[in-house]
Amino acid sequence: MKIFDVSVPISSTTPVYEGDPQVDVSIKMSLEKGDIANVSGICLGVHTGTHVDAPNHFIEGTKRVVDLDLATLIGPCTVVEVPSEVMAIDAGLASSFPDAERLLIKSRNSEFWSDLSQGFRKDFTYIEPDAAKVLVNRGVKLVGIDYLSVEAFDAESPDTHITLLEKEVIILEGLDLRQVEPGQYELVCLPMKFADGAGDGAPARTVLRSFE
């Protein structure tokens, strides 16, 4: 059995979605300076790096991160890969995906993690609202993608998010799938259990385990 860590490392150089809080990591106590222990502090937005979106991200009064069902976040999943020329995953392409309760989409986005010097990329591959409807109608419970949003950067409204979240489909964003081939895996995704704030999302250490 092989384990793939598909989480993006969080540091001060980690790209964040435009407008989100930047990552700030600081040393609060240091053995080198004579303190009793090393203690770091970190300040970041809940949609930093590899993270989940809970329904309350866009739909007020719905499930928060603490309410998410761990049975959905852990279990068999299917990784599909779309051609490198695909910018928008439309309904036709979504219809060609195999049936799966947990679907992770690998695209040209994954290579963005090879070069962080460009910062946040606006030209990422995304899921169109009609494609999200196809996935919902096929019974998907979790959808993942390999950049910081399932929605087009210039979308006038968050229709893809709402289409998924209103049916309580968990959205997993910011995956690093560079080393992962299409196929069947076990997904283990554990978002931080934030109790305060809006409960709209949380960073998640996420791994895939092969069945071989």
N, CA, C and O of each residue as an XYZ file, in Angstrom:
848
protein
N       0.849     -1.196      0.000
C       0.000      0.000      0.000
C       0.886      1.248      0.000
O       1.817      1.357      0.798
N       0.591      2.178     -0.894
C       1.352      3.420     -0.974
C       0.487      4.578     -0.529
O      -0.706      4.631     -0.827
N       1.105      5.513      0.194
C       0.391      6.689      0.680
C       0.878      7.919     -0.076
O       2.081      8.168     -0.158
N      -0.054      8.681     -0.624
C       0.260      9.927     -1.319
C      -0.247     11.091     -0.477
O      -1.442     11.194     -0.199
N       0.664     11.957     -0.078
C       0.255     13.173      0.620
C      -0.110     14.207     -0.445
O       0.767     14.707     -1.150
N      -1.374     14.522     -0.564
C      -1.831     15.446     -1.614
C      -2.152     16.821     -1.025
O      -2.883     17.611     -1.623
N      -1.589     17.091      0.162
C      -1.770     18.385      0.812
C      -0.677     19.351      0.361
O       0.467     18.955      0.138
N      -1.046     20.613      0.232
C      -0.082     21.659     -0.095
C       0.557     22.161      1.204
O      -0.165     22.525      2.131
N       1.893     22.190      1.295
C       2.535     22.728      2.503
C       2.141     24.194      2.738
O       2.069     24.984      1.797
N       1.893     24.536      3.980
C       1.515     25.903      4.322
C       2.730     26.653      4.854
O       3.359     26.236      5.826
N       3.046     27.769      4.197
C       4.151     28.618      4.614
C       3.848     30.034      4.157
O       2.806     30.303      3.559
N       4.765     30.920      4.445
C       4.560     32.321      4.049
C       4.573     32.499      2.538
O       4.158     33.545      2.039
N       5.046     31.491      1.797
C       5.076     31.591      0.334
C       3.901     30.857     -0.331
O       3.795     30.846     -1.557
N       3.031     30.250      0.464
C       1.896     29.536     -0.101
C       0.940     30.521     -0.757
O       0.486     31.450     -0.089
N       0.610     30.357     -2.045
C      -0.354     31.258     -2.678
C      -1.726     31.146     -2.012
O      -2.160     30.055     -1.645
N      -2.392     32.268     -1.864
C      -3.757     32.277     -1.342
C      -4.666     32.962     -2.357
O      -4.225     33.783     -3.160
N      -5.939     32.604     -2.298
C      -6.912     33.190     -3.226
C      -6.931     34.709     -3.038
O      -6.854     35.211     -1.917
N      -7.036     35.426     -4.158
C      -6.997     36.887     -4.097
C      -8.057     37.425     -3.135
O      -9.240     37.104     -3.247
N      -7.607     38.248     -2.191
C      -8.507     38.828     -1.206
C      -8.540     38.088      0.115
O      -8.996     38.639      1.116
N      -8.061     36.839      0.141
C      -8.011     36.071      1.385
C      -6.816     36.513      2.235
O      -5.866     37.096      1.712
N      -6.862     36.235      3.553
C      -5.722     36.597      4.406
C      -4.450     35.884      3.969
O      -4.472     34.711      3.596
N      -3.350     36.612      4.022
C      -2.056     36.016      3.741
C      -1.601     35.173      4.934
O      -2.048     35.376      6.062
N      -0.714     34.235      4.663
C      -0.170     33.395      5.727
C       0.934     34.159      6.457
O       1.841     34.713      5.835
N       0.841     34.178      7.784
C       1.866     34.827      8.605
C       2.354     33.814      9.635
O       1.604     33.425     10.531
N       3.599     33.390      9.509
C       4.192     32.439     10.444
C       5.298     33.153     11.213
O       6.162     33.797     10.617
N       5.265     33.035     12.534
C       6.259     33.722     13.355
C       6.737     32.808     14.476
O       6.040     31.874     14.872
N       7.915     33.085     14.975
C       8.496     32.350     16.100
C       8.180     33.123     17.384
O       8.623     34.259     17.551
N       7.424     32.516     18.276
C       7.046     33.168     19.535
C       8.022     32.855     20.660
O       8.298     33.714     21.497
N       8.545     31.638     20.687
C       9.569     31.232     21.651
C      10.622     30.438     20.906
O      10.308     29.752     19.934
N      11.873     30.521     21.350
C      12.963     29.881     20.616
C      14.008     29.314     21.566
O      14.508     30.013     22.448
N      14.335     28.026     21.375
C      15.418     27.426     22.144
C      16.732     28.147     21.876
O      17.556     28.322     22.774
N      16.912     28.558     20.633
C      18.148     29.243     20.246
C      18.350     30.530     21.034
O      19.478     30.945     21.300
N      17.212     31.166     21.408
C      17.288     32.427     22.146
C      17.187     32.234     23.659
O      17.095     33.203     24.413
N      17.206     30.966     24.095
C      17.209     30.706     25.517
C      15.855     30.400     26.123
O      15.756     30.218     27.336
N      14.805     30.339     25.308
C      13.488     29.982     25.828
C      13.429     28.492     26.135
O      14.285     27.728     25.691
N      12.424     28.084     26.891
C      12.321     26.702     27.323
C      11.885     25.762     26.204
O      12.061     24.548     26.308
N      11.319     26.313     25.142
C      10.815     25.490     24.033
C      10.724     26.322     22.765
O      10.737     27.552     22.810
N      10.633     25.634     21.633
C      10.305     26.294     20.376
C       8.786     26.361     20.252
O       8.112     25.335     20.338
N       8.250     27.551     20.052
C       6.805     27.742     19.874
C       6.582     28.707     18.721
O       7.057     29.842     18.744
N       5.850     28.238     17.709
C       5.554     29.075     16.544
C       4.108     29.540     16.590
O       3.253     28.894     17.196
N       3.850     30.652     15.950
C       2.490     31.152     15.790
C       2.161     31.237     14.314
O       3.034     31.507     13.489
N       0.890     31.004     13.979
C       0.486     31.064     12.579
C      -0.865     31.748     12.470
O      -1.779     31.478     13.248
N      -0.975     32.629     11.501
C      -2.233     33.315     11.213
C      -2.548     33.094      9.737
O      -1.708     33.358      8.877
N      -3.727     32.620      9.444
C      -4.075     32.303      8.059
C      -5.579     32.258      7.896
O      -6.317     32.153      8.876
N      -6.034     32.338      6.651
C      -7.445     32.168      6.350
C      -7.808     30.694      6.317
O      -6.952     29.842      6.080
N      -9.068     30.398      6.551
C      -9.475     28.990      6.619
C      -9.513     28.322      5.245
O      -9.650     27.102      5.156
N      -9.391     29.111      4.173
C      -9.370     28.547      2.829
C      -7.949     28.560      2.258
O      -7.750     28.733      1.056
N      -6.978     28.376      3.137
C      -5.568     28.352      2.754
C      -5.139     26.941      2.374
O      -5.519     25.968      3.025
N      -4.346     26.842      1.317
C      -3.790     25.548      0.921
C      -4.879     24.526      0.642
O      -5.940     24.866      0.118
N      -4.617     23.287      0.990
C      -5.591     22.219      0.814
C      -6.649     22.376      1.905
O      -6.331     22.341      3.093
N      -7.909     22.549      1.498
C      -8.947     22.882      2.462
C     -10.308     22.401      1.990
O     -10.508     22.108      0.811
N     -11.240     22.327      2.930
C     -12.614     21.989      2.577
C     -13.492     23.232      2.678
O     -13.235     24.138      3.471
N     -14.530     23.246      1.855
C     -15.594     24.241      1.960
C     -16.815     23.560      2.554
O     -17.282     22.546      2.035
N     -17.327     24.112      3.634
C     -18.577     23.634      4.210
C     -19.739     24.410      3.592
O     -19.524     25.494      3.051
N     -20.963     23.885      3.658
C     -22.107     24.596      3.070
C     -22.249     26.043      3.541
O     -22.679     26.897      2.766
N     -21.892     26.341      4.813
C     -22.061     27.693      5.336
C     -21.103     28.702      4.697
O     -21.175     29.896      4.988
N     -20.216     28.230      3.835
C     -19.329     29.137      3.095
C     -20.148     30.094      2.227
O     -19.803     31.269      2.105
N     -21.213     29.604      1.635
C     -22.027     30.435      0.756
C     -23.517     30.424      1.080
O     -24.276     31.213      0.517
N     -23.949     29.535      1.983
C     -25.376     29.423      2.288
C     -25.559     29.578      3.794
O     -25.260     28.663      4.561
N     -26.046     30.728      4.206
C     -26.156     31.051      5.623
C     -27.074     30.079      6.360
O     -28.145     29.713      5.876
N     -26.624     29.676      7.538
C     -27.448     28.828      8.384
C     -27.355     27.346      8.084
O     -28.110     26.552      8.645
N     -26.442     26.963      7.206
C     -26.298     25.548      6.842
C     -25.124     24.929      7.611
O     -24.595     25.547      8.535
N     -24.724     23.728      7.238
C     -23.690     23.010      7.983
C     -22.364     23.762      7.991
O     -21.926     24.322      6.986
N     -21.745     23.748      9.170
C     -20.422     24.320      9.359
C     -19.377     23.199      9.347
O     -19.723     22.020      9.268
N     -18.112     23.574      9.425
C     -17.044     22.578      9.392
C     -17.229     21.521     10.479
O     -17.033     20.332     10.228
N     -17.603     21.948     11.681
C     -17.752     20.990     12.782
C     -18.898     20.014     12.557
O     -18.981     18.985     13.227
N     -19.781     20.334     11.614
C     -20.941     19.483     11.346
C     -20.695     18.461     10.238
O     -21.521     17.573     10.025
N     -19.574     18.574      9.533
C     -19.331     17.711      8.383
C     -19.189     16.254      8.806
O     -18.608     15.946      9.847
N     -19.726     15.376      7.990
C     -19.724     13.944      8.279
C     -18.364     13.344      7.915
O     -17.977     13.344      6.746
N     -17.646     12.836      8.910
C     -16.344     12.233      8.640
C     -16.457     11.021      7.722
O     -15.494     10.673      7.039
N     -17.609     10.383      7.698
C     -17.796      9.232      6.818
C     -17.740      9.637      5.352
O     -17.448      8.812      4.486
N     -18.020     10.913      5.075
C     -17.890     11.407      3.701
C     -16.451     11.765      3.380
O     -16.022     11.661      2.231
N     -15.704     12.189      4.395
C     -14.334     12.641      4.204
C     -13.323     11.507      4.200
O     -12.154     11.714      3.876
N     -13.770     10.308      4.559
C     -12.900      9.134      4.590
C     -13.586      8.000      3.834
O     -14.722      7.640      4.142
N     -12.895      7.441      2.848
C     -13.479      6.327      2.119
C     -12.968      6.243      0.694
O     -12.132      7.049      0.287
N     -13.464      5.266     -0.078
C     -13.013      5.083     -1.458
C     -13.263      6.336     -2.301
O     -14.290      6.999     -2.155
N     -12.330      6.644     -3.167
C     -12.516      7.778     -4.077
C     -11.946      7.432     -5.449
O     -11.167      6.493     -5.608
N     -12.359      8.215     -6.418
C     -11.878      8.055     -7.789
C     -11.169      9.328     -8.222
O     -11.717     10.422     -8.092
N      -9.960      9.189     -8.732
C      -9.218     10.307     -9.305
C      -9.349     10.239    -10.821
O      -9.025      9.225    -11.438
N      -9.827     11.331    -11.412
C      -9.905     11.421    -12.869
C      -8.976     12.535    -13.329
O      -8.724     13.489    -12.595
N      -8.475     12.406    -14.540
C      -7.599     13.433    -15.103
C      -8.218     13.985    -16.370
O      -8.646     13.231    -17.245
N      -8.265     15.312    -16.465
C      -8.804     15.948    -17.666
C      -7.639     16.416    -18.531
O      -6.564     16.703    -18.006
N      -7.832     16.497    -19.852
C      -6.749     16.911    -20.746
C      -6.196     18.284    -20.377
O      -6.909     19.135    -19.844
N      -4.916     18.482    -20.670
C      -4.227     19.705    -20.266
C      -4.802     20.960    -20.917
O      -4.614     22.065    -20.409
N      -5.506     20.793    -22.042
C      -6.073     21.972    -22.703
C      -7.409     22.408    -22.104
O      -7.941     23.454    -22.474
N      -7.943     21.626    -21.199
C      -9.253     21.942    -20.627
C      -9.120     23.068    -19.599
O      -8.389     22.945    -18.617
N      -9.834     24.157    -19.840
C      -9.896     25.257    -18.886
C     -11.171     25.199    -18.061
O     -11.173     25.535    -16.877
N     -12.268     24.765    -18.706
C     -13.562     24.698    -18.032
C     -14.107     23.283    -18.132
O     -14.273     22.755    -19.232
N     -14.382     22.675    -16.999
C     -14.987     21.345    -16.974
C     -16.485     21.527    -17.138
O     -17.165     21.996    -16.225
N     -17.001     21.151    -18.313
C     -18.412     21.385    -18.610
C     -19.241     20.134    -18.350
O     -18.720     19.102    -17.928
N     -20.529     20.245    -18.608
C     -21.445     19.141    -18.317
C     -21.108     17.900    -19.126
O     -21.213     16.780    -18.624
N     -20.700     18.095    -20.383
C     -20.360     16.955    -21.220
C     -19.182     16.175    -20.665
O     -19.200     14.945    -20.637
N     -18.168     16.885    -20.228
C     -16.999     16.221    -19.663
C     -17.356     15.564    -18.330
O     -16.932     14.442    -18.054
N     -18.123     16.252    -17.521
C     -18.530     15.687    -16.232
C     -19.339     14.407    -16.425
O     -19.246     13.481    -15.619
N     -20.128     14.359    -17.489
C     -20.934     13.165    -17.759
C     -20.078     11.961    -18.110
O     -20.521     10.820    -17.979
N     -18.851     12.210    -18.555
C     -17.960     11.111    -18.934
C     -17.202     10.538    -17.743
O     -16.560      9.494    -17.860
N     -17.273     11.213    -16.599
C     -16.567     10.719    -15.415
C     -17.266      9.459    -14.888
O     -18.486      9.339    -14.999
N     -16.513      8.538    -14.324
C     -17.137      7.342    -13.746
C     -17.958      7.703    -12.510
O     -17.695      8.713    -11.856
N     -18.939      6.886    -12.200
C     -19.733      7.096    -10.994
C     -18.837      6.965     -9.771
O     -18.038      6.034     -9.672
N     -18.975      7.899     -8.845
C     -18.161      7.866     -7.626
C     -18.798      8.756     -6.582
O     -19.315      9.827     -6.901
N     -18.763      8.318     -5.336
C     -19.250      9.173     -4.247
C     -18.243     10.263     -3.928
O     -18.612     11.367     -3.526
N     -16.972      9.943     -4.109
C     -15.895     10.907     -3.856
C     -15.076     11.018     -5.135
O     -14.468     10.042     -5.573
N     -15.061     12.193     -5.728
C     -14.421     12.405     -7.018
C     -13.378     13.498     -6.906
O     -13.687     14.617     -6.497
N     -12.138     13.180     -7.269
C     -11.059     14.154     -7.286
C     -10.623     14.378     -8.725
O     -10.375     13.427     -9.466
N     -10.531     15.645     -9.111
C     -10.231     15.992    -10.499
C      -8.806     16.534    -10.610
O      -8.458     17.547    -10.004
N      -7.999     15.834    -11.397
C      -6.632     16.267    -11.679
C      -6.624     16.995    -13.014
O      -7.171     16.502    -14.000
N      -6.003     18.166    -13.043
C      -5.974     18.976    -14.265
C      -4.589     19.608    -14.409
O      -3.658     19.269    -13.679
N      -4.477     20.512    -15.343
C      -3.246     21.270    -15.533
C      -2.880     22.061    -14.282
O      -1.733     22.473    -14.110
N      -3.875     22.271    -13.403
C      -3.632     23.055    -12.186
C      -2.531     22.473    -11.315
O      -1.771     23.217    -10.695
N      -2.439     21.148    -11.262
C      -1.495     20.533    -10.334
C      -0.069     21.013    -10.568
O       0.711     21.122     -9.623
N       0.275     21.298    -11.808
C       1.630     21.766    -12.099
C       1.890     23.164    -11.554
O       3.045     23.572    -11.427
N       0.827     23.908    -11.227
C       1.033     25.230    -10.621
C       1.825     25.124     -9.314
O       2.555     26.043     -8.942
N       1.669     23.978     -8.620
C       2.361     23.814     -7.335
C       3.862     23.601     -7.516
O       4.607     23.607     -6.536
N       4.314     23.411     -8.760
C       5.746     23.237     -9.014
C       6.491     24.560     -9.007
O       7.712     24.587     -8.848
N       5.760     25.662     -9.181
C       6.391     26.984     -9.232
C       5.492     27.980     -8.504
O       4.496     28.450     -9.053
N       5.854     28.291     -7.272
C       5.040     29.205     -6.463
C       5.436     30.663     -6.657
O       4.829     31.558     -6.069
N       6.458     30.905     -7.484
C       6.971     32.265     -7.639
C       5.960     33.203     -8.281
O       6.049     34.419     -8.114
N       4.996     32.645     -9.018
C       3.992     33.487     -9.670
C       2.863     33.878     -8.729
O       1.983     34.653     -9.104
N       2.881     33.348     -7.512
C       1.814     33.672     -6.574
C       0.494     33.060     -7.008
O       0.472     32.032     -7.684
N      -0.599     33.687     -6.622
C      -1.921     33.181     -6.960
C      -2.157     33.249     -8.459
O      -1.926     34.282     -9.088
N      -2.618     32.139     -9.027
C      -2.910     32.052    -10.458
C      -4.415     32.207    -10.700
O      -5.226     31.510    -10.089
N      -4.773     33.121    -11.592
C      -6.177     33.332    -11.916
C      -6.657     32.448    -13.068
O      -7.858     32.312    -13.298
N      -5.709     31.852    -13.783
C      -6.036     31.111    -15.005
C      -6.191     29.616    -14.730
O      -5.768     28.791    -15.541
N      -6.785     29.266    -13.611
C      -6.902     27.860    -13.239
C      -8.118     27.197    -13.889
O      -9.115     27.851    -14.198
N      -8.008     25.895    -14.084
C      -9.127     25.097    -14.581
C     -10.181     24.988    -13.484
O      -9.851     24.814    -12.310
N     -11.449     25.092    -13.873
C     -12.549     25.146    -12.903
C     -13.722     24.287    -13.376
O     -13.703     23.728    -14.473
N     -14.739     24.198    -12.525
C     -15.936     23.406    -12.824
C     -17.094     24.353    -13.134
O     -17.414     25.228    -12.329
N     -17.712     24.183    -14.281
C     -18.866     25.003    -14.638
C     -20.093     24.584    -13.825
O     -20.201     23.425    -13.423
N     -21.019     25.516    -13.581
C     -22.225     25.187    -12.809
C     -23.012     24.008    -13.370
O     -23.508     23.180    -12.607
N     -23.133     23.919    -14.698
C     -23.883     22.799    -15.287
C     -23.190     21.462    -15.029
O     -23.845     20.429    -14.890
N     -21.857     21.495    -14.965
C     -21.117     20.275    -14.640
C     -21.356     19.894    -13.188
O     -21.471     18.713    -12.861
N     -21.430     20.899    -12.313
C     -21.717     20.626    -10.903
C     -23.088     19.970    -10.762
O     -23.263     19.076     -9.934
N     -24.058     20.404    -11.560
C     -25.393     19.798    -11.523
C     -25.335     18.328    -11.936
O     -26.007     17.482    -11.345
N     -24.531     18.035    -12.950
C     -24.368     16.643    -13.381
C     -23.831     15.794    -12.234
O     -24.331     14.699    -11.975
N     -22.824     16.299    -11.558
C     -22.216     15.540    -10.464
C     -23.197     15.335     -9.320
O     -23.258     14.251     -8.739
N     -23.959     16.361     -8.996
C     -24.962     16.241     -7.936
C     -25.996     15.186     -8.304
O     -26.359     14.345     -7.482
N     -26.463     15.238     -9.541
C     -27.488     14.290     -9.984
C     -26.981     12.853    -10.018
O     -27.768     11.908     -9.990
N     -25.652     12.694    -10.078
C     -25.075     11.345    -10.092
C     -24.693     10.863     -8.702
O     -24.097      9.797     -8.550
N     -25.037     11.645     -7.693
C     -24.862     11.184     -6.323
C     -23.510     11.429     -5.702
O     -23.164     10.789     -4.710
N     -22.733     12.343     -6.261
C     -21.435     12.649     -5.678
C     -21.625     13.314     -4.314
O     -22.483     14.182     -4.157
N     -20.825     12.908     -3.332
C     -20.898     13.481     -1.984
C     -19.716     14.387     -1.666
O     -19.783     15.214     -0.756
N     -18.633     14.226     -2.423
C     -17.440     15.061     -2.237
C     -16.786     15.269     -3.595
O     -16.612     14.324     -4.365
N     -16.429     16.506     -3.877
C     -15.743     16.854     -5.127
C     -14.466     17.598     -4.786
O     -14.490     18.569     -4.029
N     -13.351     17.148     -5.342
C     -12.079     17.812     -5.109
C     -11.450     18.281     -6.398
O     -11.663     17.688     -7.456
N     -10.668     19.355     -6.311
C      -9.967     19.881     -7.474
C      -8.585     20.374     -7.043
O      -8.352     20.652     -5.867
N      -7.681     20.476     -8.006
C      -6.276     20.724     -7.700
C      -5.857     22.192     -7.750
O      -4.709     22.496     -8.072
N      -6.762     23.088     -7.441
C      -6.365     24.473     -7.169
C      -7.331     25.069     -6.156
O      -8.135     24.343     -5.570
N      -7.265     26.369     -5.943
C      -7.882     26.975     -4.768
C      -9.373     27.257     -4.891
O      -9.971     27.799     -3.962
N      -9.983     26.905     -6.009
C     -11.426     27.081     -6.125
C     -11.984     26.190     -7.220
O     -11.323     25.936     -8.226
N     -13.208     25.718     -7.015
C     -13.919     24.999     -8.083
C     -14.566     25.983     -9.044
O     -15.022     25.594    -10.119
N     -14.609     27.249     -8.666
C     -15.326     28.289     -9.419
C     -14.360     29.067    -10.295
O     -13.210     29.279     -9.910
N     -14.812     29.496    -11.470
C     -13.992     30.362    -12.311
C     -13.648     31.639    -11.552
O     -14.482     32.171    -10.819
N     -12.431     32.127    -11.724
C     -12.009     33.312    -10.986
C     -12.909     34.512    -11.269
O     -13.219     35.287    -10.365
N     -13.323     34.662    -12.515
C     -14.104     35.834    -12.904
C     -15.606     35.572    -12.918
O     -16.357     36.316    -13.550
N     -16.053     34.523    -12.228
C     -17.491     34.211    -12.204
C     -18.265     35.347    -11.559
O     -17.848     35.909    -10.546
N     -19.410     35.678    -12.168
C     -20.234     36.770    -11.639
C     -20.925     36.382    -10.342
O     -21.208     37.242     -9.508
N     -21.197     35.097    -10.166
C     -21.813     34.617     -8.933
C     -21.304     33.208     -8.655
O     -20.891     32.515     -9.586
N     -21.322     32.764     -7.396
C     -20.726     31.473     -7.027
C     -21.656     30.289     -7.287
O     -21.946     29.509     -6.380
N     -22.117     30.161     -8.523
C     -23.136     29.154     -8.846
C     -22.624     27.724     -8.687
O     -23.365     26.845     -8.246
N     -21.366     27.488     -9.043
C     -20.824     26.136     -8.882
C     -20.790     25.752     -7.413
O     -21.220     24.660     -7.042
N     -20.278     26.649     -6.573
C     -20.265     26.385     -5.140
C     -21.668     26.104     -4.610
O     -21.890     25.114     -3.913
N     -22.598     26.970     -4.940
C     -23.954     26.842     -4.398
C     -24.623     25.561     -4.877
O     -25.311     24.891     -4.107
N     -24.422     25.218     -6.148
C     -25.010     23.985     -6.683
C     -24.555     22.774     -5.888
O     -25.348     21.873     -5.613
N     -23.300     22.750     -5.524
C     -22.767     21.627     -4.750
C     -23.149     21.727     -3.273
O     -23.609     20.751     -2.680
N     -22.961     22.896     -2.687
C     -23.125     23.032     -1.246
C     -24.584     22.954     -0.802
O     -24.864     22.498      0.306
N     -25.516     23.393     -1.649
C     -26.922     23.312     -1.249
C     -27.401     21.872     -1.158
O     -28.418     21.594     -0.523
N     -26.678     20.958     -1.785
C     -26.961     19.521     -1.668
C     -26.006     18.849     -0.681
O     -25.924     17.623     -0.608
N     -25.285     19.680      0.074
C     -24.340     19.219      1.098
C     -23.209     18.370      0.527
O     -22.688     17.480      1.198
N     -22.838     18.653     -0.715
C     -21.641     18.048     -1.298
C     -20.429     18.797     -0.743
O     -20.326     20.012     -0.909
N     -19.528     18.094     -0.098
C     -18.322     18.727      0.441
C     -17.369     19.048     -0.703
O     -17.135     18.222     -1.586
N     -16.826     20.254     -0.673
C     -15.869     20.688     -1.689
C     -14.470     20.648     -1.087
O     -14.228     21.201     -0.014
N     -13.559     19.993     -1.785
C     -12.161     19.880     -1.363
C     -11.295     20.576     -2.406
O     -11.222     20.139     -3.555
N     -10.646     21.651     -2.003
C      -9.882     22.474     -2.936
C      -8.406     22.516     -2.542
O      -8.038     22.244     -1.400
N      -7.576     22.866     -3.525
C      -6.150     23.024     -3.257
C      -5.378     21.726     -3.164
O      -4.383     21.652     -2.443
N      -5.813     20.707     -3.875
C      -5.104     19.429     -3.878
C      -3.837     19.501     -4.735
O      -3.781     20.235     -5.721
N      -2.847     18.745     -4.348
C      -1.632     18.583     -5.154
C      -1.619     17.143     -5.667
O      -1.261     16.218     -4.938
N      -2.007     16.968     -6.913
C      -2.153     15.626     -7.486
C      -1.045     15.297     -8.484
O      -1.211     14.415     -9.326
N       0.071     15.993     -8.394
C       1.140     15.787     -9.372
C       1.634     14.348     -9.405
O       1.954     13.840    -10.479
N       1.704     13.690     -8.282
C       2.270     12.341     -8.213
C       1.205     11.251     -8.258
O       1.511     10.073     -8.075
N      -0.033     11.637     -8.501
C      -1.143     10.687     -8.427
C      -1.669     10.370     -9.825
O      -2.012     11.272    -10.589
N      -1.729      9.093    -10.145
C      -2.297      8.663    -11.417
C      -3.809      8.477    -11.262
O      -4.291      8.201    -10.164
N      -4.555      8.628    -12.361
C      -5.998      8.373    -12.282
C      -6.264      6.948    -11.797
O      -5.514      6.023    -12.107
N      -7.329      6.791    -11.043
C      -7.659      5.458    -10.557
C      -8.394      5.494     -9.236
O      -8.946      6.520     -8.838
N      -8.392      4.350     -8.561
C      -9.132      4.173     -7.319
C      -8.184      4.259     -6.119
O      -7.099      3.678     -6.128
N      -8.609      4.986     -5.098
C      -7.814      5.176     -3.892
C      -8.744      5.219     -2.680
O      -9.968      5.247     -2.811
N      -8.135      5.222     -1.511
C      -8.868      5.558     -0.296
C      -8.501      6.983      0.088
O      -7.320      7.315      0.197
N      -9.494      7.814      0.292
C      -9.293      9.200      0.693
C      -9.380      9.314      2.213
O     -10.293      8.777      2.840
N      -8.416     10.020      2.789
C      -8.474     10.388      4.197
C      -8.262     11.893      4.263
O      -7.158     12.384      4.029
N      -9.317     12.617      4.579
C      -9.289     14.083      4.589
C      -9.803     14.555      5.941
O     -10.971     14.343      6.266
N      -8.948     15.191      6.729
C      -9.318     15.600      8.077
C      -9.143     17.109      8.247
O      -8.048     17.579      8.557
N     -10.224     17.868      8.044
C     -10.154     19.321      8.235
C     -10.022     19.672      9.714
O     -10.517     18.950     10.579
N      -9.363     20.767      9.987
C      -9.262     21.258     11.353
C     -10.661     21.548     11.894
O     -11.527     22.038     11.169
N     -10.870     21.242     13.175
C     -12.198     21.322     13.773
C     -12.414     22.697     14.414
O     -12.451     22.833     15.637
N     -12.554     23.712     13.553
C     -12.785     25.066     14.046
C     -14.192     25.182     14.624
O     -15.163     24.777     13.985
N     -14.304     25.733     15.830
C     -15.609     25.903     16.462
C     -16.100     27.348     16.382
O     -17.303     27.596     16.467
N     -15.183     28.301     16.219
C     -15.564     29.709     16.142
C     -15.576     30.176     14.685
O     -15.277     29.411     13.768
N     -15.926     31.442     14.498
C     -16.013     31.986     13.155
C     -17.268     31.514     12.451
O     -18.206     31.035     13.087
N     -17.281     31.651     11.147
C     -18.457     31.276     10.367
C     -18.533     29.784     10.083
O     -19.554     29.285      9.610
N     -17.438     29.068     10.375
C     -17.444     27.631     10.093
C     -17.499     27.318      8.623
O     -17.982     26.257      8.227
N     -16.999     28.250      7.792
C     -17.138     28.143      6.342
C     -16.140     27.192      5.689
O     -16.374     26.704      4.583
N     -15.035     26.930      6.368
C     -14.036     26.047      5.782
C     -12.917     25.786      6.751
O     -12.902     26.331      7.855
N     -11.962     24.942      6.341
C     -10.818     24.638      7.194
C      -9.732     23.965      6.380
O     -10.029     23.147      5.509
N      -8.459     24.299      6.651
C      -7.365     23.535      6.049
C      -7.478     22.073      6.445
O      -7.950     21.750      7.535
N      -7.040     21.185      5.547
C      -7.210     19.742      5.782
C      -5.979     18.972      5.331
O      -5.600     19.040      4.162
N      -5.352     18.241      6.245
C      -4.302     17.311      5.822
C      -4.995     16.172      5.085
O      -5.875     15.512      5.637
N      -4.604     15.951      3.865
C      -5.325     15.030      2.994
C      -4.352     14.050      2.360
O      -3.335     14.449      1.794
N      -4.672     12.765      2.459
C      -3.829     11.736      1.853
C      -4.694     10.768      1.060
O      -5.888     10.608      1.314
N      -4.049     10.130      0.094
C      -4.668      9.034     -0.657
C      -3.855      7.783     -0.417
O      -2.625      7.824     -0.399
N      -4.545      6.668     -0.231
C      -3.882      5.373     -0.073
C      -4.269      4.492     -1.248
O      -5.450      4.309     -1.545
N      -3.267      3.955     -1.904
C      -3.530      3.055     -3.026
C      -3.977      1.707     -2.497
O      -3.697      1.354     -1.352
N      -4.673      0.957     -3.333
C      -5.156     -0.366     -2.945
C      -4.170     -1.460     -3.352
O      -4.414     -2.640     -3.100
N      -3.074     -1.077     -3.970
C      -2.099     -2.067     -4.455
C      -1.118     -2.453     -3.352
O      -0.228     -3.273     -3.576
